[in-house]
Amino acid sequence: MDLGLKGKKAIICASSRGLGKGCAEALAEAGCSIVLNGRNEAVLAETRSALEQKYGVAVLSVAADVSTPEGQKALLTACPDPDILVNNNGGPPRRDYSELDRQALLDGTVQNFVTPVELIQAVVPGMKERGFGRVVNITSLSVKMPIEGLDLSSGARAGLTAFLAGVCRQLAPHGITVNNLLPGKMDTDRLKGGFERSAEQSGKSIDQIRAEQAGEIPARRFGNAAEFGQACAFLCSQHAGYITGQNILMDGGLYPAAF
């Protein structure tokens, strides 16, 4: 399927690895010019080279913390007029709510609420002028289903979801859509880190923990970055202009509800 994205410009935050990289891959395959972002320059350079060689599109990389004003400025200097913005950022570490002090609460809110709003504010004026824009926010299954120890991440992402529910309807007349992708258990480094913690706490092997957790998912497997990226690319495509303000679960059926 031709997604109608050839020549479009895309900023993908936190895209040197994991789900962000999957989105960058899919958008590069669709013909977009890509701006990658991450903190590790070596990993960024490797991802940039791979995308350029495989897809033959223009790829820039910006090594910066997107949560900071300086990081955002660097991204927008590299691409001041993006057609696509994929908001992605690491969440605060797993921690019981009782252990969170004020600074931790503020930092988590900046990471997963303030930063994507600031970037949307920055890119929307140009999208309005061009009559086309796509914003995809990578949030989490935890927006709908609480996950122990991720209360701060869940709260900040849920706040972003509620904030943008009204904003997206203001933007719809201008050809701009805003949607959220909610990953469940995806086969990423973050998930593997969770396996290691569970193995240490339970005395079980990592393979056993992995099999048990996969068995809890109706699809009987974890998701992967490639399929996640393709879903993102579709939401950015010419075919998804009538989809906005939606929370799209990618969890293999783990969230047990009809609505």
Beta strands, then each sheet from edge to edge (+ up, - down):
strand 1: 9-12
strand 2: 33-38
strand 3: 59-63
strand 4: 84-87
strand 5: 133-138
strand 6: 176-183
strand 7: 247-250
sheet 1: 3+ 2+ 1+ 4+ 5+ 6+ 7+
end
